[in-house]
């Protein structure tokens, strides 16, 4: 693949923190349950009516500011995420309306949804658009509000998820190379993560609100078994395609799926023992769906943790059931 680009600016945003001990007291659950089973000490949840639009616009403005760039320079806005303010219009249009208050910039707006892997998919599309010279500057935003779709009767799910957004200004350049990206969908697990209500299978006019049907559900044990079986095969193909030994990469940012998910990932693909820095934000932010990977990447970059000449693997699983990855090379610029 070897497509080059720059990250001109990036940023991340979270709403107010909600401590696990606070939830446990409110729900009458044992103190420390969340850390023990979900691996989350605190997460961040929006206050209604704030949602994806407000969170995404905040990160987008900060990313543009970091890039020292105005919205006028942007050729395309891509929203990469699984949750949204409204079924229609698309989420990128909502975020653009908050950035372009004068309504004078007719920037095209596109949504990409591969659930938790949406940022990786959106990044691939952005880099390919730039390589094809169909755009020079793309604003890529992942903004997720999971908190509105959680059922407190499902303790593991309720304590696991958080809200967050991250934005990247992707431009033409040679500072970074997308060495490879790959996505595979294993339909054996298609219904193991689901929100049943609200779509055309269970439309609101025919089905009254029910906490179970209108909240996130997952079959954690089946998903873990499926990931444990398929992840090693996926990663072997991913690296063999480009002829790189995974032991030679320096950084890995996995999707922050869950405590058990990260343990399974490490057991299937033990990068830490080879000295690869595997970055986790699960304890302090929870699973932020598609915003997890870009938020963690933005944090890592703002601390100057990745230096020239190093490689960073973005990898994770998603509803559907999918596995995806992208390998970035941060180039030495003469």
C-alpha positions as CSV (number, residue, x, y, z in Angstrom):
1,X,0.0,0.0,0.0
2,X,2.6,2.6,1.2
3,X,0.4,5.8,0.9
4,X,1.9,8.9,2.4
5,X,0.2,11.7,4.3
6,X,0.5,14.2,7.2
7,X,-1.4,14.8,10.4
8,X,-1.5,18.6,10.5
9,X,-3.4,18.7,13.7
10,X,-5.3,16.4,16.1
11,X,-7.3,16.7,19.4
12,X,-9.6,14.8,21.7
13,X,-12.5,15.7,24.0
14,X,-14.4,14.0,26.8
15,X,-17.4,15.2,28.9
16,X,-17.6,15.1,32.7
17,X,-16.0,12.1,34.5
18,X,-18.2,9.5,36.2
19,X,-16.4,7.4,38.8
20,X,-17.1,3.7,39.1
21,X,-17.5,4.0,42.8
22,X,-20.3,6.6,42.2
23,X,-22.1,4.1,39.9
24,X,-21.6,1.2,42.3
25,X,-23.1,3.3,45.2
26,X,-26.1,4.4,43.2
27,X,-26.8,0.9,41.9
28,X,-26.1,-0.9,45.2
29,X,-23.3,-3.0,43.5
30,X,-20.2,-4.2,45.4
31,X,-17.5,-1.6,45.6
32,X,-14.7,-2.3,43.1
33,X,-16.9,-4.4,40.8
34,X,-16.3,-2.3,37.7
35,X,-12.5,-2.4,38.0
36,X,-12.6,-6.1,38.7
37,X,-14.8,-7.2,35.8
38,X,-14.9,-4.3,33.3
39,X,-11.4,-2.9,34.0
40,X,-12.9,0.7,34.2
41,X,-12.2,3.0,37.1
42,X,-13.9,6.0,35.5
43,X,-15.5,7.0,32.3
44,X,-17.0,10.2,30.9
45,X,-20.7,10.7,30.1
46,X,-22.5,13.6,28.4
47,X,-25.3,15.6,30.0
48,X,-28.4,15.6,27.8
49,X,-28.9,17.3,25.4
50,X,-25.2,17.3,24.5
51,X,-24.4,14.5,22.1
52,X,-22.2,13.5,19.2
53,X,-22.5,16.9,17.4
54,X,-21.3,19.0,20.3
55,X,-18.5,16.6,21.2
56,X,-17.3,16.2,17.7
57,X,-17.4,19.9,17.0
58,X,-15.2,20.6,20.0
59,X,-12.5,18.1,18.9
60,X,-12.7,19.4,15.3
61,X,-12.2,23.0,16.4
62,X,-9.2,22.1,18.5
63,X,-7.7,20.0,15.8
64,X,-8.0,22.8,13.3
65,X,-6.5,25.2,15.8
66,X,-3.6,22.8,16.3
67,X,-3.1,22.7,12.5
68,X,-3.3,26.5,12.4
69,X,-5.9,26.1,9.7
70,X,-9.5,27.4,9.1
71,X,-12.4,25.4,8.1
72,X,-12.2,27.0,4.6
73,X,-9.1,24.9,3.9
74,X,-11.0,21.6,4.4
75,X,-12.0,19.7,1.2
76,X,-13.9,16.9,2.9
77,X,-15.4,16.1,6.4
78,X,-15.6,12.4,7.3
79,X,-17.5,11.3,10.4
80,X,-16.3,7.9,11.5
81,X,-18.5,6.4,14.2
82,X,-21.4,4.2,15.2
83,X,-23.7,6.5,17.2
84,X,-25.4,9.6,16.0
85,X,-27.7,12.5,17.0
86,X,-30.5,11.6,14.5
87,X,-31.2,8.8,12.0
88,X,-31.2,11.6,9.4
89,X,-29.4,13.8,8.4
90,X,-25.9,12.2,8.6
91,X,-23.7,13.0,11.5
92,X,-20.9,14.8,9.6
93,X,-23.5,17.3,8.3
94,X,-24.6,18.0,11.8
95,X,-21.0,18.6,13.0
96,X,-20.3,20.8,9.9
97,X,-23.3,22.9,10.7
98,X,-21.8,23.6,14.2
99,X,-18.5,24.5,12.7
100,X,-19.8,26.6,9.8
101,X,-22.2,29.0,11.6
102,X,-22.3,31.3,8.6
103,X,-23.5,28.5,6.4
104,X,-21.2,29.6,3.6
105,X,-18.9,26.6,3.2
106,X,-20.3,23.8,1.1
107,X,-17.8,21.2,2.2
108,X,-19.0,17.6,1.3
109,X,-19.8,15.5,4.4
110,X,-19.5,11.7,4.5
111,X,-20.3,9.2,7.3
112,X,-18.4,5.9,7.7
113,X,-19.6,3.2,10.0
114,X,-17.7,0.1,10.7
115,X,-18.7,0.4,14.4
116,X,-15.6,0.3,16.7
117,X,-13.3,0.2,13.7
118,X,-14.8,3.3,12.0
119,X,-11.7,5.5,12.5
120,X,-9.4,3.0,10.8
121,X,-11.8,2.7,7.9
122,X,-12.2,6.5,7.7
123,X,-8.4,7.0,7.8
124,X,-7.9,4.6,5.0
125,X,-10.5,6.4,2.9
126,X,-9.0,9.8,3.7
127,X,-5.5,8.7,2.8
128,X,-6.6,7.1,-0.4
129,X,-8.6,10.3,-1.4
130,X,-5.4,12.3,-0.9
131,X,-3.3,9.9,-2.8
132,X,-5.8,10.1,-5.7
133,X,-5.6,13.9,-5.5
134,X,-9.3,14.1,-4.9
135,X,-8.6,16.2,-1.7
136,X,-5.7,17.9,0.0
137,X,-7.1,18.4,3.4
138,X,-9.6,16.1,5.2
139,X,-11.2,16.6,8.6
140,X,-11.7,13.1,10.1
141,X,-13.9,13.0,13.3
142,X,-14.9,10.2,15.5
143,X,-17.5,11.2,18.1
144,X,-19.3,8.6,20.2
145,X,-22.1,8.8,22.9
146,X,-22.5,5.3,24.3
147,X,-24.1,6.4,27.6
148,X,-27.6,6.9,26.1
149,X,-27.8,3.3,24.9
150,X,-26.9,1.5,28.2
151,X,-29.1,-0.6,30.3
152,X,-28.3,-0.6,34.0
153,X,-29.7,-4.1,34.3
154,X,-26.7,-5.3,32.3
155,X,-24.0,-4.5,34.8
156,X,-21.0,-5.4,32.6
157,X,-22.1,-3.2,29.7
158,X,-23.3,-0.3,31.9
159,X,-19.9,0.0,33.6
160,X,-17.8,-0.5,30.5
161,X,-18.7,2.3,28.0
162,X,-17.8,5.9,27.9
163,X,-18.4,9.0,25.7
164,X,-15.6,10.8,23.8
165,X,-14.5,12.3,20.5
166,X,-11.3,12.8,18.6
167,X,-10.5,14.7,15.3
168,X,-7.6,14.6,12.9
169,X,-6.7,17.0,10.1
170,X,-5.3,14.8,7.4
171,X,-3.3,16.5,4.7
172,X,-1.0,15.8,1.7
173,X,2.6,15.1,2.7
174,X,5.2,12.5,3.4
175,X,5.6,12.5,7.2
176,X,3.5,9.3,7.7
177,X,3.0,6.3,5.5
178,X,0.0,4.0,5.7
179,X,1.9,0.7,5.2
180,X,-1.2,-1.5,5.2
181,X,-4.8,-1.6,6.3
182,X,-7.2,-4.5,6.4
183,X,-10.7,-5.3,7.5
184,X,-12.4,-8.7,7.7
185,X,-16.0,-9.4,8.7
186,X,-16.9,-12.8,10.3
187,X,-20.7,-13.0,10.0
188,X,-20.8,-15.9,12.5
189,X,-20.9,-13.1,15.2
190,X,-23.1,-10.7,13.4
191,X,-25.8,-10.5,16.1
192,X,-23.5,-11.0,19.1
193,X,-23.4,-7.2,19.5
194,X,-26.7,-5.5,18.8
195,X,-29.2,-2.8,19.6
196,X,-32.4,-4.3,18.4
197,X,-34.8,-1.4,18.6
198,X,-35.0,1.8,16.7
199,X,-34.3,0.6,13.2
200,X,-36.6,-0.7,10.5
201,X,-36.7,-4.2,12.0
202,X,-38.2,-2.8,15.2
203,X,-39.4,0.7,14.3
204,X,-40.5,3.0,17.1
205,X,-44.1,3.3,15.8
206,X,-44.6,-0.4,16.1
207,X,-42.6,-1.2,19.3
208,X,-42.7,0.8,22.5
209,X,-39.5,1.5,24.3
210,X,-38.1,-1.5,26.1
211,X,-34.8,-1.1,28.0
212,X,-33.5,-4.5,26.7
213,X,-34.4,-4.1,23.1
214,X,-33.4,-0.4,22.8
215,X,-30.0,-0.8,24.6
216,X,-26.7,-2.3,23.7
217,X,-26.5,-6.0,24.1
218,X,-23.5,-8.3,23.7
219,X,-22.7,-12.0,24.0
220,X,-19.3,-11.5,25.5
221,X,-18.3,-15.1,25.8
222,X,-19.0,-15.9,22.1
223,X,-17.2,-12.8,21.0
224,X,-14.2,-13.6,23.0
225,X,-14.1,-17.2,21.6
226,X,-14.5,-15.8,18.0
227,X,-11.7,-13.2,18.5
228,X,-9.4,-15.7,20.1
229,X,-9.8,-18.1,17.1
230,X,-9.6,-15.5,14.3
231,X,-7.3,-12.8,15.6
232,X,-4.0,-14.8,15.2
233,X,-4.9,-15.8,11.7
234,X,-5.8,-12.2,10.8
235,X,-2.6,-10.7,12.2
236,X,-0.4,-13.3,10.5
237,X,-2.0,-12.4,7.1
238,X,-1.8,-8.7,7.8
239,X,1.9,-8.7,8.5
240,X,2.9,-11.3,5.9
241,X,1.2,-9.2,3.2
242,X,3.8,-6.5,3.8
243,X,6.7,-8.7,4.9
244,X,7.2,-7.1,8.3
245,X,7.9,-9.0,11.5
246,X,5.4,-7.6,14.2
247,X,8.2,-7.8,16.7
248,X,9.8,-4.9,14.9
249,X,7.0,-2.4,15.5
250,X,7.4,0.0,18.4
251,X,3.8,0.9,19.3
252,X,0.3,-0.7,19.3
253,X,-3.0,1.0,20.0
254,X,-5.7,-1.6,20.3
255,X,-9.4,-0.8,20.5
256,X,-10.3,-0.6,24.2
257,X,-13.0,-3.3,23.9
258,X,-13.0,-4.5,27.5
259,X,-10.6,-5.9,30.2
260,X,-11.2,-9.4,28.9
261,X,-10.8,-8.3,25.3
262,X,-7.4,-6.8,25.9
263,X,-6.3,-9.9,27.8
264,X,-7.4,-12.1,24.9
265,X,-5.6,-9.7,22.4
266,X,-2.4,-10.0,24.4
267,X,-2.7,-13.8,24.6
268,X,-3.3,-14.2,20.9
269,X,-0.7,-11.6,19.8
270,X,1.8,-11.1,22.7
271,X,3.5,-7.9,21.6
272,X,4.5,-6.7,25.1
273,X,7.0,-9.5,25.5
274,X,8.8,-8.3,22.3
275,X,9.1,-4.8,23.8
276,X,6.2,-3.2,21.8
277,X,4.5,-0.5,23.7
278,X,0.8,-1.5,23.9
279,X,-1.2,1.6,24.9
280,X,-4.4,1.3,27.0
281,X,-6.9,4.0,28.1
282,X,-9.6,1.6,29.2
283,X,-9.2,2.2,33.0
284,X,-9.8,6.0,32.8
285,X,-12.1,6.3,29.8
286,X,-13.8,2.9,29.2
287,X,-14.8,1.6,25.7
288,X,-15.6,4.7,23.6
289,X,-16.6,2.7,20.5
290,X,-14.9,4.2,17.4
291,X,-13.5,7.2,19.4
292,X,-11.2,4.9,21.5
293,X,-8.5,4.4,18.9
294,X,-8.2,8.0,17.7
295,X,-8.5,9.4,21.2
296,X,-5.7,7.1,22.4
297,X,-3.6,7.9,19.3
298,X,-4.1,11.7,19.9
299,X,-3.0,11.3,23.5
300,X,0.1,9.3,22.5
301,X,1.1,11.9,19.9
302,X,0.5,14.9,22.1
303,X,3.0,13.4,24.6
304,X,5.5,13.0,21.8
305,X,5.6,9.2,22.5
306,X,6.1,8.3,18.8
307,X,9.3,9.5,17.2
308,X,10.6,9.6,13.6
309,X,11.3,6.2,12.2
310,X,8.9,4.3,14.5
311,X,5.8,2.3,13.6
312,X,2.4,2.3,15.2
313,X,-0.2,-0.5,14.8
314,X,-3.9,0.4,15.2
315,X,-6.0,-2.7,15.7
316,X,-9.3,-3.9,17.0
317,X,-12.6,-5.7,16.8
318,X,-16.0,-4.4,16.0
319,X,-19.7,-5.4,15.9
320,X,-20.6,-7.4,12.9
321,X,-18.2,-9.2,13.9
322,X,-15.1,-7.5,12.4
323,X,-11.3,-7.4,12.9
324,X,-9.3,-4.5,11.4
325,X,-5.9,-3.0,11.5
326,X,-3.7,-0.3,10.1
327,X,0.0,0.1,10.3
328,X,1.5,3.6,10.3
329,X,5.2,4.5,9.7
330,X,6.3,7.8,11.1
331,X,9.0,8.8,8.6
332,X,12.4,10.4,9.1
333,X,12.2,13.7,7.2
334,X,15.5,15.1,6.0
